Structure formats: structure tokens, C-alpha cells
Amino acid sequence: MSLEKMSFASDYMEGAHPEIMRRLMETNLEKTAGYGMDEYSEAAREKIRAACAAPEAEIHFLVGGTQANATVIDAMLRPWQGVIAAHTGHISVHEAGAIEFGGHKVLELPQKDGKLTAEGVRVCFDTWKADANRDHMVMPALVYISQPTEYGTLYSLGELEAISRVCRERGLALYMDGARLAYALACPENDATLRDIARLCDAFYIGGTKCGALFGEAVVFPKPGTAPHFFTIVKQHGALLAKGRIAGIQFDTLFTDDLYGKIGKNAIETADRVRRALLEKGYALAFNAPTNQIFVALEKARADAMAEWVDMSFWENLNDGRVVMRIATSWATRAADVDKLIERL
């Protein structure tokens, strides 16, 4: 008898948090200004500014992560400049060359546990600066990191401070991709707060698509004027949402009563249960990731057999012939589904 197939493939498969759906429904027939100029979007901005302790921050609501990354990076770089990223970074691997499509080279560096190091950033910039042919080369001008990383790992506060310090000493901008930021903030191993991120980064975004919203990312520039005319640049990129209040309402809800700070807890707790069960049952974890993404190294035949009853994401092939498959939990993962997964393992 075939088993009912479950899905743990990603953390954006569900719709939206019930409170967001309730507020969207109750405001559905209101007429408000467009393009994020409405009262709900402004209320969301004020709440995000307070949460980040950045009272003058400029905040823009975009639809998705790749769109946010491509627009922000293009806005912050001049035509001859490029962006430093780990070779496993999202913009390096999983954005179909969106950054290069916008005219900027991704300057890939080696990673450790999915992370850049301050020393790696320093060497990259200093090597470019010391090269007599640097005028013929792409200039490193911005550093891209994500929290959590593609491997589900976390930058510690100390690591973020070290990278930020090198960036400021060398005149580099620091940009953080926060697609799964709620899951980083909810993880007990995390020691970097939103306020720390706003203090250390020149730009970052607060992910909504993977963290309880129907869609949407809140791009934050802690210091005004960091990316002049950003509204117009968003428009040029086809990223300006006419019915902007739909994104604004969602972030207003996420930042009411600290919902965003709480929403990731379920994902972390359910992921911990799955992680413990995998280890108890003899499975091998590919990476030591403490957040909501679990990476399992499997023999190909075993992965194929498991695919009959559970959707996982393919991640990468290992040199020994095994494959790495990802199990992801979310804010909406149900305990009953985790029970079934553990039982079938």
C-alpha cells in the first residue's frame, strides 16, 4: 500500500499566517494610496524602525527575495563594481545569474559552513587594491551575506562585527539577505538581534515570503540616503507593487505584538525534533545547521526510495556518490506531520 506523500521541500509552501489573512480580508474593500504610500505601509515602517532602533531608516516593500537582491545590489553599485559573496551564496548559485544580468559581477570567495570570513573579505579587497592592473578589473564594493546562510548556519554577532569592521575600514558596503531571518532570530544559538543587524549593515531585508507572509520582503536602509532614488530604481526593475498596501498590511501585522519575533519558533522546534530523530535512527547530517533547514547525506537509492513518500529538496552531489537532500520546516509545520515523518524514517 502506498503511503500518503508528505512535503518538507521548502519553507514557503503554505499560504500566510491566519492573522495576516484576517487583516487582508477586513481591509479588502478599502481604497488607499498606491505604491506603498498608504497608512498601513507607513505604520509597518514605523514598527520596523522601532524594532531595529533605526528611527530614520528608509524601508521599501518588494515582492520576493531575488527581486530584492537584484534591485538593492544594482542600486548600491556603480557599473564597474562587483559584489563579494560566498561561492555557496544565494546570489552565486540559486538566482539564475540575476546579479550578472543587472551588469554586476559576483566575486565568489571560499566559504566555511556557508559563511564568509572577515579575513577573506579583507584579502579580496586588498589584493584588488594592490594589483597594478586594477583599473582593468571589477572593483569589489559590496559584501553580500545571508542570515541564516544557504546551509542553515548562523553568523555569530562577533563574526558580523568583524565583517562589518573590515567593510567600513575598506569603504565596502555590507548587505544582508534576510529571507529566513525570522528563523535565525528564533534560534537559541543566535546572538545577533535586529538592532545589531541594523547597526552593522548598510542594507538588509526582512524576509516575509518564507516567514509567514503571502509574499513580500522589507528592504531596510538604516541610514537615509544610502541608495539615492531607490524608489525610482525599484520602478525601473519592475519591482514596484501598485497595490503596495497588500505588502504593507502584512508587515504591519508581522511587527505587531512581536509576531515576527515569535513566528519562527515553531520551525526551529519542529526542525530540532526531526534532526534528533535522524541522528537517533542512524542518518548522517551533511552540515551542522541549527535553524529550520536540515541537510541529510543519503545513498542515491535510499533518497529515491524516500522520494516515494516525502518531498525533499535536492541540494548537491557529494564526491563519494551520496546526495544531499534538504528537509525544511516552517512557521506552519504541523506536529502531526512531524510525527508521521519520524515514524516513517
C-alpha positions in Angstrom: 0.0 0.0 0.0 1.4 3.4 -1.0 1.9 5.9 1.8 0.4 9.4 1.6 3.1 11.7 0.4 4.3 14.5 2.7 6.1 17.7 1.8 9.1 19.0 3.6 10.7 20.5 0.5 10.7 24.2 1.4 9.5 26.8 4.0 7.2 28.8 1.7 4.7 26.1 0.6 1.9 27.3 2.9 -0.1 30.5 2.5 0.1 33.1 5.2 -0.4 33.4 9.0 -4.1 33.5 9.9 -3.7 37.0 11.4 -2.4 38.3 8.1 -5.3 36.7 6.2 -7.8 38.2 8.7 -6.4 41.7 8.3 -6.2 41.4 4.5 -9.9 40.3 4.4 -11.1 43.1 6.8 -9.3 45.8 4.7 -10.0 44.2 1.3 -12.5 46.8 0.0 -10.7 49.8 1.4 -9.3 52.3 -1.1 -5.9 53.5 -0.3 -3.0 55.3 -2.0 -0.8 53.1 -4.2 2.9 52.2 -4.4 3.4 51.9 -0.6 2.2 55.4 0.2 -0.7 54.1 2.2 -1.2 54.4 6.0 -0.7 50.6 6.6 2.7 50.6 4.9 3.8 53.7 6.9 2.6 52.0 10.1 4.7 49.0 9.2 7.7 51.2 8.5 7.4 52.8 11.9 7.2 49.5 13.7 10.2 48.1 11.8 12.2 51.3 12.6 11.4 50.8 16.3 12.3 47.1 16.2 15.6 47.9 14.5 16.3 51.0 16.7 16.8 52.9 13.5 14.4 55.8 13.6 15.5 57.3 10.3 15.6 54.1 8.3 14.3 54.0 4.8 12.1 51.0 4.2 10.7 49.6 1.0 8.4 46.6 0.4 9.3 44.4 -2.5 7.7 41.1 -3.6 10.4 38.5 -3.5 14.0 37.7 -2.5 15.7 37.5 -5.9 13.9 40.7 -6.8 15.1 42.4 -3.6 18.7 41.2 -4.0 19.0 42.2 -7.7 17.4 45.7 -7.0 19.4 46.5 -3.9 22.7 45.4 -5.3 22.2 47.2 -8.6 21.2 50.4 -6.7 24.3 50.3 -4.4 26.9 49.5 -7.1 28.4 51.6 -9.9 28.7 50.0 -13.3 32.4 49.0 -12.7 31.8 47.4 -9.3 31.0 43.9 -8.1 29.7 42.1 -5.1 31.6 39.8 -2.9 29.7 36.6 -1.9 30.4 33.1 -0.7 30.5 30.7 -3.6 27.6 28.9 -2.0 25.6 32.2 -1.5 22.1 32.5 -2.9 23.1 35.2 -5.5 26.0 32.9 -6.6 24.0 29.7 -7.1 20.2 30.0 -7.0 19.3 33.3 -8.7 19.9 32.3 -12.3 22.6 35.0 -12.8 20.2 37.8 -11.8 23.1 39.9 -10.5 25.2 39.5 -13.6 22.1 40.1 -15.7 21.9 43.5 -14.0 25.5 44.2 -15.0 27.4 43.4 -11.9 29.9 40.5 -11.3 29.5 38.2 -8.3 33.1 37.9 -6.9 32.9 34.5 -5.2 35.0 33.6 -2.2 35.6 30.3 -0.4 33.2 29.6 2.5 33.2 27.7 5.7 29.8 26.4 6.8 28.3 28.6 4.2 29.9 31.8 5.7 32.3 34.4 4.6 35.1 35.5 7.0 36.3 39.0 7.7 39.8 37.9 6.7 38.6 36.6 3.4 36.9 39.9 2.7 39.9 41.8 3.7 42.3 39.8 1.5 39.9 40.1 -1.5 39.7 43.8 -1.3 43.4 44.3 -0.5 44.5 42.0 -3.3 42.4 44.1 -5.8 43.8 47.3 -4.5 47.4 46.2 -4.6 47.1 44.9 -8.2 48.8 47.3 -10.7 46.1 46.3 -13.3 43.1 47.0 -11.0 41.8 49.6 -13.5 41.2 46.7 -15.8 39.3 44.7 -13.1 36.0 44.6 -11.4 36.2 46.6 -8.2 34.9 44.9 -5.0 32.5 47.4 -3.5 29.8 45.5 -1.6 29.7 42.3 0.6 26.7 40.0 0.4 25.8 37.7 3.3 22.7 35.9 4.4 21.3 35.1 7.9 20.8 32.2 8.0 23.1 31.0 5.3 22.3 28.7 2.4 23.5 25.9 4.7 21.2 26.9 7.5 24.1 28.1 9.6 24.3 31.4 11.5 26.8 34.2 11.7 27.5 35.0 15.3 27.4 38.6 16.5 31.2 38.5 16.7 31.5 37.4 13.1 29.1 40.0 11.9 31.0 42.7 13.8 34.3 41.6 12.3 33.0 41.6 8.8 31.3 45.0 9.3 34.5 46.4 10.7 36.6 45.3 7.7 33.9 46.7 5.3 33.9 50.1 7.0 37.7 50.2 7.1 37.9 49.5 3.3 34.9 51.5 2.2 32.8 48.4 1.3 29.0 48.3 1.8 27.6 45.4 3.8 24.3 43.9 2.7 22.4 41.0 4.4 19.8 38.8 2.7 17.2 38.0 5.4 14.9 35.7 3.5 14.7 33.4 6.6 15.6 36.0 9.2 12.7 35.0 11.4 14.2 31.6 11.8 17.6 33.0 12.7 16.1 35.3 15.3 14.1 32.4 16.9 17.1 30.0 17.0 18.5 29.6 20.6 22.1 29.6 19.1 21.6 33.1 17.6 23.1 36.1 19.4 22.6 38.8 16.8 19.4 40.9 17.1 17.6 43.1 14.5 19.2 46.0 16.3 22.6 44.5 15.8 21.9 43.9 12.1 20.7 47.5 11.6 23.8 48.8 13.4 26.3 46.7 11.4 24.8 46.5 7.9 24.3 49.3 5.3 21.3 47.5 3.9 19.3 44.3 4.7 15.9 42.8 4.1 13.5 41.2 6.5 12.0 38.2 4.8 8.3 37.7 4.7 7.7 35.2 1.9 9.3 32.3 3.9 8.3 33.7 7.3 4.5 33.9 7.5 3.6 36.3 4.7 1.8 35.5 1.5 4.7 37.3 -0.2 7.0 40.2 0.5 10.4 41.4 1.7 11.0 44.6 3.7 14.2 46.2 2.4 15.8 48.4 5.1 18.5 51.1 4.7 19.3 52.1 8.3 20.8 55.4 7.3 18.8 57.6 4.9 20.4 58.3 1.6 22.3 55.1 1.4 20.8 54.3 -2.0 19.5 57.6 -3.5 16.4 57.5 -5.6 15.8 53.9 -4.6 12.0 54.2 -5.2 12.7 55.1 -8.8 15.2 52.2 -9.2 12.6 49.8 -7.8 10.3 51.0 -10.5 12.9 50.6 -13.2 13.3 47.0 -12.1 9.6 46.3 -12.4 9.5 45.7 -8.7 7.1 48.4 -7.6 3.9 47.0 -6.4 0.9 49.2 -7.3 -1.3 47.7 -4.6 1.5 48.4 -2.1 -0.8 48.3 0.9 -1.1 44.5 0.5 2.6 44.1 1.4 2.3 46.9 4.0 -0.5 45.3 5.8 1.4 42.0 6.0 4.5 43.6 7.6 2.3 45.8 9.8 0.8 42.5 11.1 4.2 40.8 11.4 5.5 43.6 13.5 2.5 43.9 15.8 3.0 42.3 19.2 6.3 40.9 18.1 4.7 38.3 15.8 7.8 38.3 13.6 10.0 37.5 16.6 7.7 34.7 17.6 6.7 33.2 14.3 10.0 31.3 13.7 9.8 29.3 17.0 7.7 26.5 15.6 10.0 26.0 12.6 13.0 25.7 15.0 11.3 23.4 17.4 9.9 21.0 14.7 13.3 21.0 12.9 15.0 20.1 16.2 12.7 17.1 16.5 13.4 15.9 13.0 17.1 16.4 13.5 17.2 14.4 16.7 15.2 11.6 15.1 17.5 11.4 12.1 20.6 11.1 14.3 18.9 8.5 16.6 18.0 6.4 13.5 21.5 6.5 12.1 21.2 9.1 9.3 24.1 11.3 8.5 23.8 15.1 8.6 25.7 16.8 5.9 26.0 20.1 7.7 25.6 21.1 11.4 22.8 23.6 10.8 20.8 24.8 13.8 17.9 26.5 12.1 14.9 25.3 10.1 16.9 23.6 7.3 18.2 20.0 7.8 20.6 18.6 5.3 20.8 14.8 5.1 23.5 12.8 3.2 21.9 9.8 1.6 22.8 7.0 -0.7 21.1 7.7 -4.1 19.0 4.6 -3.9 17.8 5.5 -0.4 17.0 9.0 -1.5 15.0 7.7 -4.4 13.0 5.3 -2.2 12.2 8.1 0.3 11.0 10.3 -2.6 8.1 7.9 -2.9 6.6 9.2 0.4 8.2 12.5 1.2 9.2 15.6 -0.9 12.6 16.9 0.0 14.8 19.3 -2.0 17.9 18.1 -3.8 20.8 20.1 -2.6 24.1 18.8 -4.0 26.1 15.7 -5.0 28.9 14.6 -2.8 32.2 13.2 -4.1 31.5 9.8 -2.6 28.4 9.3 -4.7 25.9 10.3 -2.0 23.4 13.1 -2.4 22.5 15.8 0.0 18.7 16.3 0.4 17.1 19.2 2.4 14.3 18.8 4.8 12.7 22.2 5.7 10.2 23.1 8.4 8.3 26.4 8.6 6.2 28.6 10.9 3.2 26.4 9.8 4.7 22.9 10.1 2.2 20.7 12.0 3.3 18.4 14.8 1.2 15.6 13.4 3.2 15.8 10.1 6.5 15.7 12.0 5.2 12.6 13.9 4.5 10.9 10.6 7.9 11.8 9.2 9.7 10.5 12.2 7.7 7.3 12.2 8.4 6.6 8.5 12.1 7.3 8.9 
